[in-house]
Amino acid sequence: MRLPSLLSYLALAGLVSAHGEFVPANNDDLAKYNREIQARSVAARKCSSTISNSKTRRMVSRRDRLARRQAPPFPTGPFPTGPFPTEFPPGFPTDFPGFPGGPGGANPTGTPGTYTGPTATYAPEAAPHYNGGLDNATCVLHPETVEGPYYIRGEQVRTDLREDQGGIPLILDIGVLDIETCQPISNAFVELWNCNSTGFYGGYSGMFGAPDAVHKESFLRGGYFTNDDGVVEITTLYPGFYQGRTTHIHAMVHTNWAARDNGTLVSDAGSVNHIGQFFFEESWNDKVFAEEPYKSNTQIRTLNSQDGILQGAGPNAFVEINYLEDENLAGGVVGYITVVVNKTVSYVINNQNQL
């Protein structure tokens, strides 16, 4: 069934922040919203074991992949017959016939380090950083928050949203889980949009965030579909901030989605099962905002404790962050979050702006 999004409720009961996003009007409204969030969190709790049991596997996978990325470079195949080095990087396929240690035992020629069997291709496995399903106990049941004024329909189907923007790379791994079955949802389209390091959204760079470039700006917007494990990896930039809102990323989850031939999403083609926002611990915000270009942001910073929308979303809406490389922000960060959705409910997209 189709339902109006939570924006309709807050439009009647709420106030408008400096950038036009609705927040609860008073403590009674906020308390009511929090009770609804709590009820959904209780319902989602039954899936917590499904999520937490996969955390160890996923973090081990992240460690192994990091080691692989840091290994000495090795040429890609196919390889001709002849001498091989005595040591190989992690992940090199040494189990093909004729290779020392592979099927058949020692090399047929008897010469250590020499391969005379079929040619083989070695290409180090790249992203994604997830493996074996959903990660962490973060459990967000829809609809966490409002759509906000900065959505644009028809965004690109892609995994890298950065374009020419500067900032700290954020590799965001998002798991999508069905609240009814506690099973991963494959082929769900996860759409993200967030502001840049100085607090502006692509397409909305006019005065007070006016939508003056919706047909030509697409930075930090777009999304991709989940794999069989219900996980998608999207590369964006750690978001900045703007007056009236703490640091956050907007998210939608679409099922039965469709794309145009030009590689853009048909926003209303299927069901919108989640309209939400992801948030970040203040300690990570402090670290990031001490770096350029974030520290060039002249807007007044709103803290997590001052953001009414975050207070409504609750503690489950935070992204778990880790350094991508040894405590080096320049190398980027990786974030994990799991979104629990109800596939039987669909919400209306309010914003009519089109890419």
C-alpha positions in Angstrom: 0.0 0.0 0.0 1.0 3.6 -0.6 1.4 5.8 2.4 2.3 9.5 2.7 5.8 9.9 4.0 6.6 11.1 7.5 7.2 14.5 6.0 3.4 15.0 5.8 3.1 14.6 9.5 6.0 16.8 10.4 4.8 19.5 7.9 1.7 19.9 10.0 3.3 19.6 13.4 6.8 20.8 12.8 9.0 23.8 12.4 11.3 24.5 9.5 15.1 24.7 10.1 17.4 27.2 8.5 17.7 24.9 5.4 14.1 24.0 5.3 14.1 20.5 7.0 11.2 19.8 9.3 11.8 19.1 13.0 9.2 18.3 15.7 7.5 21.5 16.9 7.4 20.8 20.7 8.3 18.2 23.3 5.0 16.4 23.0 5.5 15.9 19.3 9.0 14.7 19.9 7.9 12.3 22.6 5.2 10.8 20.4 7.8 10.4 17.6 10.2 8.8 20.0 7.6 6.3 21.2 6.9 5.3 17.5 10.7 4.8 17.0 10.9 2.8 20.2 8.1 0.5 19.1 9.8 -0.1 15.7 13.1 -0.8 17.5 11.5 -3.4 19.6 10.0 -5.1 16.5 13.4 -5.0 14.8 15.2 -6.5 17.8 14.1 -10.0 16.9 16.6 -9.7 13.9 19.5 -8.6 16.0 21.1 -12.0 16.2 21.0 -12.4 12.5 22.9 -9.2 12.1 25.4 -9.6 15.0 26.3 -13.2 14.1 27.7 -12.0 10.8 29.8 -9.1 12.2 32.9 -11.2 13.0 33.0 -12.7 9.5 32.7 -9.3 7.9 35.4 -7.7 10.1 37.8 -10.6 9.4 37.1 -10.1 5.7 37.9 -6.4 6.0 41.2 -7.2 7.7 42.2 -9.7 5.1 41.2 -7.3 2.3 43.2 -4.5 3.8 46.3 -6.8 4.0 45.7 -7.7 0.3 45.6 -4.1 -0.7 48.8 -3.4 1.1 50.7 -6.4 -0.4 53.4 -5.7 -3.0 52.0 -5.3 -6.5 51.9 -8.4 -8.7 51.4 -8.3 -12.5 48.1 -9.4 -13.9 47.9 -12.5 -16.2 47.6 -14.4 -18.3 51.0 -15.7 -17.5 53.2 -17.6 -20.0 55.1 -20.7 -18.8 58.4 -20.1 -17.1 59.8 -19.0 -13.8 57.6 -17.6 -11.0 58.7 -15.8 -7.9 59.1 -17.9 -4.7 56.6 -15.8 -2.8 53.1 -14.8 -3.9 50.7 -12.1 -2.6 47.6 -13.2 -0.7 44.9 -14.5 -2.9 47.1 -15.7 -5.7 45.5 -18.8 -7.2 48.1 -21.5 -6.5 45.7 -24.4 -6.8 45.7 -24.9 -10.5 47.3 -28.0 -12.1 51.0 -28.0 -12.5 51.8 -25.3 -9.9 54.0 -26.4 -6.9 51.6 -27.1 -4.1 48.6 -27.3 -6.4 46.9 -30.4 -7.7 49.4 -33.0 -8.6 52.0 -31.9 -6.1 55.4 -30.8 -7.2 55.9 -29.0 -10.5 56.1 -31.6 -13.3 59.6 -30.3 -14.4 61.0 -30.8 -10.9 62.3 -27.3 -10.9 61.1 -25.3 -7.9 59.4 -22.1 -8.8 58.8 -23.0 -12.4 55.3 -23.4 -13.8 54.7 -25.3 -17.0 51.0 -25.9 -16.9 48.1 -23.9 -18.3 48.2 -20.1 -18.3 46.5 -18.5 -15.3 45.1 -15.1 -14.6 45.7 -13.3 -11.3 43.7 -10.1 -10.6 43.6 -9.0 -6.9 40.1 -8.9 -5.6 39.0 -5.3 -5.1 36.0 -3.9 -3.2 33.5 -4.7 -1.7 34.8 -4.7 1.8 31.9 -6.8 3.1 31.7 -10.5 3.0 29.2 -13.1 4.2 26.2 -11.0 4.8 25.0 -8.2 7.0 27.2 -6.5 9.6 26.8 -5.0 13.1 23.9 -4.7 15.4 22.8 -1.3 14.1 19.2 -1.9 13.2 17.2 0.9 11.6 13.5 0.3 10.9 11.8 2.6 8.5 10.8 5.4 8.3 13.5 6.8 10.5 13.3 10.5 9.3 11.9 12.9 6.8 12.8 13.1 3.2 14.0 16.7 3.5 14.1 19.3 0.8 17.2 18.2 -1.2 16.1 15.1 -3.0 16.3 14.9 -6.8 14.5 12.3 -8.9 16.2 10.3 -11.6 19.6 10.0 -10.0 22.4 7.9 -11.5 22.8 4.1 -10.9 26.4 4.0 -9.8 28.6 3.0 -6.8 30.9 6.0 -6.7 29.2 9.3 -6.1 32.1 11.6 -5.6 32.7 13.2 -9.0 35.0 16.2 -8.6 34.3 17.0 -4.9 37.0 17.1 -2.3 36.9 15.5 1.1 37.5 12.3 3.1 36.5 9.3 1.1 33.7 7.2 2.8 33.2 3.7 1.7 29.7 2.9 3.0 28.6 -0.7 3.3 24.8 -0.9 3.8 22.9 -4.1 4.6 19.1 -4.3 3.9 17.1 -6.7 6.0 13.4 -7.7 5.9 11.7 -7.1 9.3 9.2 -9.8 8.6 11.6 -12.6 7.9 15.0 -11.3 9.2 16.4 -12.3 5.9 18.6 -10.1 3.6 16.8 -8.4 0.7 18.7 -8.8 -2.6 18.3 -6.4 -5.5 17.1 -3.6 -3.3 18.2 -0.2 -4.7 19.9 1.9 -2.0 19.9 5.6 -2.9 22.0 8.1 -1.0 22.4 11.9 -1.1 24.5 14.1 1.2 26.0 17.6 1.3 29.7 18.3 0.4 32.4 19.4 2.8 31.2 22.9 3.0 27.5 22.1 3.4 26.0 22.3 -0.1 24.0 19.7 -2.0 24.5 19.0 -5.7 21.7 20.9 -7.5 20.9 23.2 -4.6 23.8 25.6 -4.5 21.7 28.8 -4.8 21.0 31.2 -1.9 19.7 29.4 1.2 20.1 26.1 -0.7 17.8 27.0 -3.6 17.4 24.3 -6.3 19.2 26.2 -9.0 21.1 23.4 -10.7 19.0 20.3 -10.4 19.4 19.5 -14.1 23.2 19.7 -14.2 24.6 18.8 -10.8 24.7 15.2 -9.5 27.6 15.1 -7.1 27.2 13.0 -4.0 24.0 11.5 -5.3 23.0 8.1 -6.7 22.9 4.5 -5.6 23.2 0.9 -6.4 21.4 -2.5 -5.7 22.2 -5.0 -3.0 23.8 -8.3 -3.8 22.5 -11.8 -2.8 23.7 -11.1 0.8 21.5 -8.0 1.0 24.6 -5.7 1.0 25.7 -2.8 -1.2 28.9 -0.8 -1.1 28.7 2.8 -2.2 31.6 5.3 -2.2 30.8 8.8 -1.3 32.5 11.5 0.8 32.2 12.1 4.5 29.5 14.7 4.6 30.0 18.2 6.0 27.4 20.2 7.8 25.1 23.2 7.4 23.3 25.5 9.8 20.4 23.8 11.5 21.5 20.2 10.9 24.1 17.9 12.2 26.2 15.8 9.9 24.1 13.2 8.1 23.5 11.2 4.9 20.0 10.8 3.4 18.9 7.3 2.3 16.1 5.6 0.4 15.5 1.9 -0.2 13.6 1.0 -3.3 12.4 -2.5 -4.2 11.0 -3.5 -7.6 13.0 -0.6 -9.0 13.7 0.2 -12.6 16.3 2.2 -14.5 16.3 4.0 -17.7 18.5 3.2 -20.6 20.7 6.2 -19.8 21.6 4.7 -16.4 19.3 6.8 -14.1 16.8 5.6 -11.6 13.0 5.7 -12.3 12.3 7.0 -8.8 8.6 6.0 -8.7 8.8 2.7 -10.5 8.6 0.4 -7.5 8.1 0.7 -3.8 10.0 3.1 -1.5 10.4 0.9 1.7 12.6 3.3 3.6 13.2 7.0 3.9 15.9 7.7 6.4 19.1 9.4 7.5 22.4 8.1 8.7 24.4 9.9 11.4 28.0 9.9 12.8 29.5 9.9 16.2 30.7 13.4 17.2 34.2 12.2 17.8 34.5 11.2 14.1 32.9 14.5 13.1 35.6 16.4 15.1 38.4 14.5 13.4 37.1 15.0 9.9 36.2 18.7 10.3 39.7 19.5 11.5 40.9 18.7 7.9 40.6 20.6 4.7 38.3 21.3 2.9 36.0 20.8 5.9 37.6 23.4 8.1 36.9 26.0 5.4 33.2 25.6 6.1 32.0 29.0 7.4 28.5 27.8 8.4 27.5 27.5 12.0 27.9 23.9 13.1 25.0 22.1 14.7 25.9 19.2 17.0 24.2 15.9 17.3 22.7 16.9 20.6 21.1 19.9 19.0 19.5 18.1 16.0 15.8 17.3 16.5 15.7 14.9 13.6 18.5 12.9 15.0 16.8 12.8 18.4 13.8 11.3 16.7 15.9 8.8 14.7 17.5 7.5 17.9 20.8 5.7 18.5 20.3 3.0 15.9 20.8 5.4 13.1 24.5 5.8 13.6 27.1 4.5 11.1 29.9 2.4 12.6 33.1 3.9 11.3 36.7 2.5 10.9 39.8 3.8 9.3 40.4 2.3 5.9 44.1 2.5 6.5 46.1 2.7 9.7 44.5 5.7 11.4 45.1 7.9 8.4 42.1 10.0 7.4 43.6 10.9 4.1 43.2 7.2 3.1 39.5 7.4 3.8 37.1 5.6 6.2 34.7 2.7 5.9 31.3 2.7 7.5 28.8 0.0 8.2 25.1 0.1 8.9 22.1 -2.2 8.5 18.7 -1.0 7.6 15.7 -3.0 8.6 12.7 -2.4 6.3 9.1 -3.5 5.9 8.6 -4.5 2.2 4.8 -4.4 2.6 4.8 -0.6 3.1 5.7 2.0 0.5 6.1 5.7 1.0 5.6 8.7 -1.3 8.5 10.8 -2.6 7.5 14.4 -2.1 10.2 16.3 -4.0 9.4 16.8 -7.7 12.8 18.1 -8.8 14.3 16.0 -11.6 17.9 15.5 -12.6 
